[in-house]
Amino acid sequence: MNFILPNRSQWRTLSFPFPIIIISIYYLMFYNLGMDLTHSLNLFGLVFTLGILSWWLSVVISNCMNWLLPDSEQLPLRALCIFLSQLSIEIVIVSILFQALDRVSQPGRLELDQAHFVAALVLALLSNIIFNSIWQVRYIFEHWKNALTTKELLDQEQLLREYRGLREQLHPYFLFDSLYAVGRLIANDLERSITYLDVLSKVYRAFLNENKKELCSLSQEFEHVMLYVKLLETANGMPIRLDISPIGEHSAHYLPPFSIQRIIEDVKDYHYPDPNLPEIRIWTEEAYVYVEHGLHAHWNYTPSANLRSIVGRYNYLKIGQFSVKKNGESLRYSLPLQVK
């Protein structure tokens, strides 16, 4: 950190309110002392020069104190140190000002006593308090903003770790369930098991290609859903009642890949071992895609690994809030869409 160079907010105080403060000090202290124009200009130049020096020393002190005592909890101590430092400097500067006035003034024209000295010191301190108040407000705001940015980065890294962990966790579950279904089909229906393996290879190929992507289009997501539904129908030998409304303009909207597929997988798990799944409705409305299905009377909602994965992806990508809500005798999932 460069202590001697003013920052942007400090430079701004030099343009305002510094000139007003200097003019006010000069007017209050010396306007009624009956000096001619030459002495008035000389005196104003001296006051202005010492004002610039005082302002710059205030900048250095403020920057040093911010570096030595950076935390918000240290604000009272930082303010006290700045005040004491400024008091010492202003005593010296005002003393220089009065010594100079004795040399340049006409004898008997400037009668400056202790009251004038105290008034000049108070005015100088007041101006520096104004400057430092502006700078400290700006410093506290920047410090808070940087701390918030750091916290957001740490939270984002934590979300990324959780997101990757959940994403990788789903590979073995999906593969295990699929192999179990293959083994059962081979023992009972060899022809259907061959069909199942063909569909499974397509599903798993899509899974490997798309799962590491952050987003996929809604039209691609529906292709994944249809493949997965065909896989379930082949495994169970029963059709799945799936009602997908036309998506129209939403086809180019985006969401985390395999989100709807994982919801359907949860529906299957909730109703296991009954292969007769309830009707699943999928439709889009505004910037959301909705999935809804009926419930058994004994249904009890518990967040699964699939749903935690969806929540983790939405939290990480910050494209909206995924939610699950019971709607009478059905369960509705709300998935926000992103427009690229």
C-alpha positions as CSV (number, residue, x, y, z in Angstrom):
1,M,0.0,0.0,0.0
2,N,1.3,3.5,-0.9
3,F,0.7,5.7,2.1
4,I,1.7,9.0,0.5
5,L,-0.6,8.8,-2.6
6,P,-4.3,9.8,-2.1
7,N,-6.9,7.4,-3.3
8,R,-9.9,8.5,-5.3
9,S,-12.2,9.5,-2.5
10,Q,-9.3,11.6,-0.9
11,W,-8.7,13.4,-4.2
12,R,-12.4,14.3,-4.4
13,T,-12.3,16.0,-1.0
14,L,-9.5,18.3,-2.4
15,S,-11.9,19.6,-5.0
16,F,-14.8,19.7,-2.5
17,P,-15.1,20.7,0.3
18,F,-11.4,21.8,0.7
19,P,-11.7,25.1,-1.2
20,I,-14.8,26.1,0.8
21,I,-13.1,25.2,4.1
22,I,-10.0,27.3,3.2
23,I,-12.1,30.3,2.2
24,S,-14.2,30.0,5.3
25,I,-11.0,29.8,7.5
26,Y,-9.5,32.9,5.8
27,Y,-12.8,34.9,6.1
28,L,-13.5,34.1,9.7
29,M,-9.9,34.7,10.8
30,F,-8.6,37.6,8.8
31,Y,-11.4,39.4,6.9
32,N,-11.9,42.2,9.4
33,L,-8.2,42.9,10.1
34,G,-8.0,45.8,7.7
35,M,-5.2,44.6,5.3
36,D,-4.5,46.0,1.9
37,L,-4.9,43.8,-1.3
38,T,-1.3,42.7,-1.5
39,H,-1.1,41.5,2.1
40,S,-4.5,39.8,1.7
41,L,-3.4,37.9,-1.3
42,N,-0.1,36.9,0.4
43,L,-2.0,35.8,3.5
44,F,-4.5,33.8,1.4
45,G,-1.7,32.1,-0.5
46,L,-0.1,31.2,2.8
47,V,-3.3,29.8,4.2
48,F,-4.0,27.8,1.1
49,T,-0.5,26.3,1.0
50,L,-0.6,25.3,4.6
51,G,-4.1,23.9,4.0
52,I,-2.7,21.7,1.2
53,L,0.1,20.5,3.5
54,S,-2.4,19.8,6.2
55,W,-4.7,17.9,3.8
56,W,-1.8,15.8,2.5
57,L,-0.5,14.9,6.0
58,S,-4.1,13.9,6.8
59,V,-4.0,11.6,3.9
60,V,-0.8,10.0,5.0
61,I,-2.0,9.6,8.6
62,S,-5.3,8.1,7.5
63,N,-3.7,5.6,5.1
64,C,-1.2,4.6,7.8
65,M,-3.9,4.1,10.4
66,N,-6.0,2.1,8.0
67,W,-3.1,-0.2,7.4
68,L,-2.1,-0.6,11.0
69,L,-5.6,-0.9,12.4
70,P,-7.7,-2.3,9.5
71,D,-10.5,-4.1,11.2
72,S,-14.0,-2.6,11.8
73,E,-13.7,-3.4,15.5
74,Q,-10.6,-1.2,15.7
75,L,-12.5,1.9,14.4
76,P,-12.6,3.7,17.9
77,L,-8.9,3.2,18.4
78,R,-8.2,4.2,14.7
79,A,-10.2,7.4,15.1
80,L,-8.5,8.3,18.4
81,C,-5.0,7.8,16.8
82,I,-6.0,9.9,13.8
83,F,-7.4,12.7,16.0
84,L,-4.3,12.8,18.2
85,S,-2.0,12.8,15.2
86,Q,-4.0,15.5,13.5
87,L,-4.0,17.6,16.7
88,S,-0.2,17.5,16.9
89,I,0.2,18.4,13.2
90,E,-2.4,21.3,13.3
91,I,-0.6,22.8,16.4
92,V,2.6,22.9,14.4
93,I,0.9,24.2,11.2
94,V,-1.1,27.0,13.0
95,S,2.1,28.0,14.8
96,I,3.9,28.3,11.5
97,L,1.0,30.4,10.2
98,F,1.1,32.8,13.1
99,Q,4.9,33.1,12.9
100,A,4.7,33.9,9.2
101,L,2.0,36.5,9.9
102,D,4.2,38.3,12.4
103,R,6.9,38.6,9.6
104,V,4.7,39.8,6.7
105,S,2.2,42.0,8.5
106,Q,2.5,45.7,9.0
107,P,3.3,46.7,12.6
108,G,0.2,47.3,14.6
109,R,-2.2,46.1,11.9
110,L,-2.5,42.4,12.9
111,E,-3.2,42.0,16.5
112,L,-3.4,38.2,16.8
113,D,-3.7,36.9,20.3
114,Q,-4.3,33.5,22.0
115,A,-8.0,33.6,21.1
116,H,-7.1,33.8,17.4
117,F,-4.7,30.9,17.8
118,V,-7.3,28.7,19.4
119,A,-9.9,29.7,16.8
120,A,-7.5,28.8,14.0
121,L,-6.6,25.5,15.6
122,V,-10.3,24.6,16.1
123,L,-11.1,25.4,12.5
124,A,-8.2,23.4,11.2
125,L,-9.1,20.4,13.3
126,L,-12.8,20.7,12.3
127,S,-11.8,20.6,8.6
128,N,-9.7,17.5,9.1
129,I,-12.4,15.8,11.0
130,I,-14.7,16.4,8.0
131,F,-12.1,15.0,5.7
132,N,-11.4,11.9,7.8
133,S,-15.0,11.2,8.3
134,I,-15.6,11.1,4.6
135,W,-12.5,8.9,4.1
136,Q,-13.4,6.5,6.9
137,V,-16.9,6.0,5.7
138,R,-15.5,5.1,2.3
139,Y,-12.8,2.9,3.8
140,I,-15.4,1.0,5.9
141,F,-17.6,0.5,2.9
142,E,-14.7,-0.8,0.8
143,H,-13.5,-3.1,3.7
144,W,-17.1,-4.5,4.1
145,K,-17.4,-5.0,0.3
146,N,-14.1,-6.8,0.1
147,A,-15.0,-9.0,3.1
148,L,-18.3,-9.8,1.5
149,T,-16.6,-10.7,-1.8
150,T,-14.2,-13.0,0.0
151,K,-17.0,-14.7,1.8
152,E,-18.9,-15.2,-1.4
153,L,-15.8,-16.7,-3.0
154,L,-15.4,-19.1,-0.1
155,D,-19.1,-20.0,-0.2
156,Q,-18.9,-20.6,-4.0
157,E,-15.9,-22.9,-3.5
158,Q,-17.8,-24.9,-0.9
159,L,-20.8,-25.1,-3.2
160,L,-18.5,-26.3,-6.0
161,R,-17.0,-29.1,-3.8
162,E,-20.5,-30.2,-2.7
163,Y,-21.8,-30.0,-6.3
164,R,-18.9,-32.1,-7.7
165,G,-19.3,-34.6,-4.8
166,L,-23.0,-35.1,-5.4
167,R,-22.5,-35.3,-9.2
168,E,-19.9,-38.0,-8.9
169,Q,-21.9,-39.8,-6.3
170,L,-24.7,-40.6,-8.7
171,H,-22.5,-42.7,-11.1
172,P,-22.3,-45.8,-9.0
173,Y,-26.0,-45.7,-8.0
174,F,-27.2,-45.4,-11.5
175,L,-24.8,-48.2,-12.8
176,F,-25.7,-50.5,-9.9
177,D,-29.5,-50.2,-10.5
178,S,-29.0,-50.7,-14.2
179,L,-26.8,-53.8,-13.8
180,Y,-29.4,-55.2,-11.3
181,A,-32.1,-54.7,-13.9
182,V,-30.0,-56.4,-16.6
183,G,-29.4,-59.4,-14.4
184,R,-33.1,-59.8,-13.7
185,L,-34.1,-59.4,-17.3
186,I,-31.5,-62.0,-18.6
187,A,-33.0,-64.5,-16.2
188,N,-36.6,-63.9,-17.4
189,D,-36.6,-62.4,-20.9
190,L,-33.4,-62.5,-23.0
191,E,-34.8,-60.5,-25.9
192,R,-36.0,-57.7,-23.7
193,S,-32.6,-57.7,-21.9
194,I,-30.9,-57.1,-25.3
195,T,-33.2,-54.1,-25.9
196,Y,-32.6,-52.9,-22.4
197,L,-28.8,-53.0,-22.9
198,D,-29.1,-51.1,-26.2
199,V,-31.1,-48.3,-24.5
200,L,-28.9,-48.4,-21.4
201,S,-25.8,-47.8,-23.6
202,K,-27.5,-44.7,-25.1
203,V,-28.6,-43.4,-21.7
204,Y,-25.1,-43.9,-20.2
205,R,-23.4,-42.4,-23.2
206,A,-25.6,-39.3,-22.8
207,F,-24.9,-39.3,-19.1
208,L,-21.1,-39.4,-19.6
209,N,-21.2,-36.7,-22.3
210,E,-23.6,-34.2,-20.6
211,N,-23.2,-34.7,-16.8
212,K,-20.0,-32.6,-16.6
213,K,-21.7,-29.7,-18.4
214,E,-23.2,-27.0,-16.2
215,L,-26.3,-26.5,-18.4
216,C,-28.1,-28.1,-21.2
217,S,-31.1,-26.9,-23.3
218,L,-34.6,-27.9,-22.4
219,S,-35.0,-29.8,-25.7
220,Q,-31.9,-31.8,-24.9
221,E,-33.2,-32.5,-21.4
222,F,-36.4,-33.9,-22.8
223,E,-34.4,-36.2,-25.1
224,H,-32.6,-37.5,-22.0
225,V,-36.0,-37.9,-20.3
226,M,-37.5,-39.9,-23.2
227,L,-34.5,-42.2,-23.3
228,Y,-34.7,-42.8,-19.5
229,V,-38.4,-43.5,-19.7
230,K,-37.9,-46.0,-22.4
231,L,-35.2,-47.6,-20.2
232,L,-37.7,-47.9,-17.3
233,E,-40.5,-49.2,-19.6
234,T,-38.1,-51.9,-21.0
235,A,-37.0,-52.9,-17.5
236,N,-40.6,-53.1,-16.1
237,G,-42.5,-54.2,-19.1
238,M,-45.1,-51.6,-18.5
239,P,-45.7,-48.2,-20.1
240,I,-45.1,-45.0,-18.0
241,R,-47.8,-42.4,-18.2
242,L,-45.9,-39.3,-19.2
243,D,-47.6,-36.1,-20.3
244,I,-45.2,-33.6,-21.8
245,S,-46.7,-30.3,-23.0
246,P,-45.2,-28.6,-26.0
247,I,-42.3,-26.4,-24.8
248,G,-42.4,-23.9,-27.8
249,E,-40.1,-20.9,-27.2
250,H,-38.7,-22.6,-24.0
251,S,-36.8,-25.2,-26.0
252,A,-33.7,-23.0,-26.1
253,H,-33.8,-22.2,-22.4
254,Y,-31.3,-24.0,-20.1
255,L,-31.2,-25.9,-16.8
256,P,-28.8,-28.3,-15.1
257,P,-28.6,-31.6,-17.2
258,F,-30.5,-34.7,-16.1
259,S,-32.6,-32.7,-13.5
260,I,-35.9,-34.0,-14.8
261,Q,-34.5,-37.5,-15.2
262,R,-33.5,-37.6,-11.6
263,I,-36.9,-36.5,-10.5
264,I,-38.4,-39.4,-12.5
265,E,-35.9,-41.7,-10.9
266,D,-37.1,-40.5,-7.5
267,V,-40.7,-41.2,-8.5
268,K,-39.6,-44.7,-9.3
269,D,-37.8,-45.1,-6.0
270,Y,-40.8,-43.7,-4.0
271,H,-43.2,-46.2,-5.5
272,Y,-40.9,-49.3,-5.4
273,P,-41.6,-52.2,-5.7
274,D,-44.8,-51.2,-7.5
275,P,-43.9,-50.8,-11.2
276,N,-47.2,-49.0,-11.9
277,L,-46.0,-45.4,-11.5
278,P,-48.4,-42.5,-11.3
279,E,-48.9,-40.2,-14.2
280,I,-46.1,-37.7,-14.6
281,R,-46.9,-34.3,-16.0
282,I,-44.2,-31.9,-17.4
283,W,-45.0,-28.4,-18.6
284,T,-43.3,-25.0,-18.9
285,E,-44.7,-21.7,-17.7
286,E,-42.8,-18.4,-17.8
287,A,-39.2,-19.1,-16.8
288,Y,-39.9,-22.5,-15.1
289,V,-40.4,-26.1,-16.1
290,Y,-42.7,-28.0,-13.7
291,V,-42.9,-31.7,-13.0
292,E,-45.9,-33.1,-11.1
293,H,-46.9,-36.6,-10.1
294,G,-49.5,-38.2,-7.9
295,L,-48.7,-39.6,-4.4
296,H,-49.5,-42.7,-2.5
297,A,-51.4,-42.3,0.8
298,H,-48.4,-43.5,2.8
299,W,-45.9,-41.2,1.0
300,N,-43.4,-39.4,3.2
301,Y,-41.0,-36.9,1.7
302,T,-37.3,-37.2,2.4
303,P,-34.6,-35.4,0.3
304,S,-32.8,-38.0,-1.8
305,A,-29.3,-37.9,-3.3
306,N,-30.9,-37.0,-6.6
307,L,-32.8,-34.0,-5.2
308,R,-29.7,-32.9,-3.2
309,S,-27.8,-33.0,-6.5
310,I,-30.4,-30.8,-8.2
311,V,-30.4,-28.3,-5.3
312,G,-26.6,-28.2,-5.2
313,R,-26.4,-27.5,-8.9
314,Y,-29.0,-24.6,-8.7
315,N,-27.2,-23.1,-5.7
316,Y,-23.9,-23.3,-7.4
317,L,-25.1,-21.9,-10.7
318,K,-27.3,-19.2,-9.1
319,I,-30.0,-19.4,-11.7
320,G,-32.9,-19.6,-9.4
321,Q,-34.4,-21.6,-6.5
322,F,-35.4,-25.2,-7.1
323,S,-38.3,-26.2,-4.9
324,V,-40.6,-29.1,-4.1
325,K,-44.1,-28.5,-2.9
326,K,-47.0,-30.8,-2.1
327,N,-50.1,-29.8,-4.0
328,G,-53.1,-31.7,-2.7
329,E,-52.6,-35.3,-3.7
330,S,-49.7,-34.6,-5.9
331,L,-46.1,-33.4,-5.7
332,R,-44.8,-30.5,-7.8
333,Y,-41.2,-29.7,-8.6
334,S,-40.3,-26.2,-9.8
335,L,-37.1,-25.9,-11.9
336,P,-36.0,-22.4,-12.9
337,L,-34.8,-22.0,-16.5
338,Q,-32.0,-19.7,-17.7
339,V,-32.1,-17.8,-20.9
340,K,-28.7,-17.6,-22.6
